[in-house]
Amino acid sequence: MSTPHEEKRVVAVVGATGRQGGGLVRSIAADPGGAFAVRAITRDAGSPRAKELAGLGAEVVTADLDDPASVEAAFAGAYGAFCVTSAQEHPPERERAHAATMAAAARDTGVAHVVWSTFEDTRTLADDRVPLLPGGYRVPHYDVKGAADAEFAGVPTTFLRTAFYWENFLDGGGPRRGEDGVLALALPLGPARLPGIAVADIGRCAHAILRRPELVGRTVSITGENLTGAELAAAFAEAHGEPVRFDDVPPDVLPAELANMFRFTREFEAAYAGARDPAEVRKLHPGLLTFVDWLSERTSR
């Protein structure tokens, strides 16, 4: 039986036109008989992406994380909130300030369940094999989120630790054809497993967490699969219908922050991949995509 719209609990989604927030908006919108209505928070309600979300039935609200009053207004009356920061757009100090703004807004408006998209603080887990960078971080876009967990003290929060987006392979990170004519996947992974996930599944996991208030106060670490470079290459070979070679390259070929990200992945596998069990994630979200599933969706479009 469907739930009348006026009885639905509102979930306010920060970053609604981005990857993670957009995945949650779409997951809630695809469940019209469910318990939630979705409030999509964006800086530009007139953007094409915002209009697309409105077309799916989302309430689109304008707010800016640099304007705490606007965030508090956007959270007002909401049962739940999905909170995320952008490393691509902002330096770590601003990310931390944005986390504090969202936590304060949730606290002041009485949000009952926050899902905070976070990560491990590698400074507490790694050693000099992942050297400190200028600014005092090892992997800034991980560490600042882990440090910002403290901002949510006293706020009913589930800490959602995410993983490498498989969509990164669509942004120039996938196999490339070498001078020998063979496709090769070059990653500085060594023998380690890389936890990865489809962005849409991050949103679906967040949706599932919001259905389970007993997860307040818990940390949920997610992955679609934890795969070695050779396993990733084999999946690409199946999708492409031709061989794909895995080329292990040194982390130093990458910019410092990305190099450290892969150093953490390969040197501290137990702390990263070991903390993410796809079988456990599938209990939360049974439709979790494998990497082959995700590739098949891409090639069938």
ChimeraX attribute file (.defattr): number of C-alpha atoms within 10 A of each C-alpha:
attribute: neighborCount
match mode: 1-to-1
recipient: residues
	/A:1	5
	/A:2	10
	/A:3	14
	/A:4	11
	/A:5	14
	/A:6	8
	/A:7	10
	/A:8	16
	/A:9	17
	/A:10	22
	/A:11	27
	/A:12	30
	/A:13	29
	/A:14	30
	/A:15	25
	/A:16	29
	/A:17	24
	/A:18	14
	/A:19	16
	/A:20	26
	/A:21	27
	/A:22	22
	/A:23	24
	/A:24	29
	/A:25	31
	/A:26	20
	/A:27	21
	/A:28	24
	/A:29	20
	/A:30	12
	/A:31	12
	/A:32	15
	/A:33	15
	/A:34	17
	/A:35	18
	/A:36	22
	/A:37	26
	/A:38	28
	/A:39	25
	/A:40	29
	/A:41	27
	/A:42	24
	/A:43	17
	/A:44	16
	/A:45	19
	/A:46	12
	/A:47	11
	/A:48	11
	/A:49	16
	/A:50	25
	/A:51	16
	/A:52	13
	/A:53	22
	/A:54	18
	/A:55	12
	/A:56	15
	/A:57	19
	/A:58	21
	/A:59	17
	/A:60	24
	/A:61	23
	/A:62	16
	/A:63	23
	/A:64	17
	/A:65	22
	/A:66	12
	/A:67	11
	/A:68	17
	/A:69	14
	/A:70	16
	/A:71	24
	/A:72	21
	/A:73	14
	/A:74	26
	/A:75	29
	/A:76	17
	/A:77	15
	/A:78	21
	/A:79	21
	/A:80	26
	/A:81	27
	/A:82	29
	/A:83	25
	/A:84	22
	/A:85	24
	/A:86	15
	/A:87	15
	/A:88	7
	/A:89	9
	/A:90	13
	/A:91	13
	/A:92	21
	/A:93	12
	/A:94	17
	/A:95	21
	/A:96	20
	/A:97	16
	/A:98	24
	/A:99	26
	/A:100	19
	/A:101	20
	/A:102	26
	/A:103	28
	/A:104	20
	/A:105	23
	/A:106	28
	/A:107	19
	/A:108	13
	/A:109	16
	/A:110	17
	/A:111	23
	/A:112	17
	/A:113	26
	/A:114	31
	/A:115	25
	/A:116	25
	/A:117	23
	/A:118	27
	/A:119	22
	/A:120	21
	/A:121	21
	/A:122	25
	/A:123	21
	/A:124	11
	/A:125	12
	/A:126	17
	/A:127	14
	/A:128	8
	/A:129	12
	/A:130	23
	/A:131	17
	/A:132	18
	/A:133	13
	/A:134	8
	/A:135	9
	/A:136	11
	/A:137	20
	/A:138	29
	/A:139	25
	/A:140	25
	/A:141	24
	/A:142	22
	/A:143	20
	/A:144	27
	/A:145	26
	/A:146	21
	/A:147	18
	/A:148	22
	/A:149	21
	/A:150	13
	/A:151	18
	/A:152	21
	/A:153	13
	/A:154	11
	/A:155	20
	/A:156	22
	/A:157	27
	/A:158	26
	/A:159	25
	/A:160	23
	/A:161	21
	/A:162	24
	/A:163	24
	/A:164	16
	/A:165	20
	/A:166	19
	/A:167	19
	/A:168	13
	/A:169	12
	/A:170	11
	/A:171	8
	/A:172	9
	/A:173	13
	/A:174	18
	/A:175	23
	/A:176	15
	/A:177	12
	/A:178	10
	/A:179	7
	/A:180	6
	/A:181	8
	/A:182	13
	/A:183	21
	/A:184	20
	/A:185	23
	/A:186	18
	/A:187	20
	/A:188	22
	/A:189	23
	/A:190	19
	/A:191	14
	/A:192	20
	/A:193	22
	/A:194	22
	/A:195	26
	/A:196	24
	/A:197	25
	/A:198	26
	/A:199	22
	/A:200	21
	/A:201	22
	/A:202	29
	/A:203	22
	/A:204	23
	/A:205	25
	/A:206	27
	/A:207	23
	/A:208	16
	/A:209	22
	/A:210	24
	/A:211	15
	/A:212	12
	/A:213	15
	/A:214	11
	/A:215	17
	/A:216	18
	/A:217	18
	/A:218	12
	/A:219	15
	/A:220	22
	/A:221	21
	/A:222	26
	/A:223	29
	/A:224	28
	/A:225	24
	/A:226	23
	/A:227	18
	/A:228	19
	/A:229	22
	/A:230	20
	/A:231	14
	/A:232	21
	/A:233	23
	/A:234	19
	/A:235	20
	/A:236	24
	/A:237	17
	/A:238	14
	/A:239	18
	/A:240	15
	/A:241	9
	/A:242	12
	/A:243	16
	/A:244	23
	/A:245	21
	/A:246	20
	/A:247	17
	/A:248	16
	/A:249	14
	/A:250	15
	/A:251	20
	/A:252	13
	/A:253	11
	/A:254	15
	/A:255	9
	/A:256	14
	/A:257	19
	/A:258	17
	/A:259	19
	/A:260	24
	/A:261	20
	/A:262	23
	/A:263	24
	/A:264	23
	/A:265	22
	/A:266	21
	/A:267	18
	/A:268	19
	/A:269	17
	/A:270	13
	/A:271	15
	/A:272	22
	/A:273	24
	/A:274	12
	/A:275	15
	/A:276	23
	/A:277	16
	/A:278	23
	/A:279	15
	/A:280	14
	/A:281	19
	/A:282	16
	/A:283	10
	/A:284	19
	/A:285	19
	/A:286	12
	/A:287	12
	/A:288	24
	/A:289	20
	/A:290	17
	/A:291	21
	/A:292	16
	/A:293	13
	/A:294	16
	/A:295	19
	/A:296	16
	/A:297	11
	/A:298	12
	/A:299	9
	/A:300	7
	/A:301	5
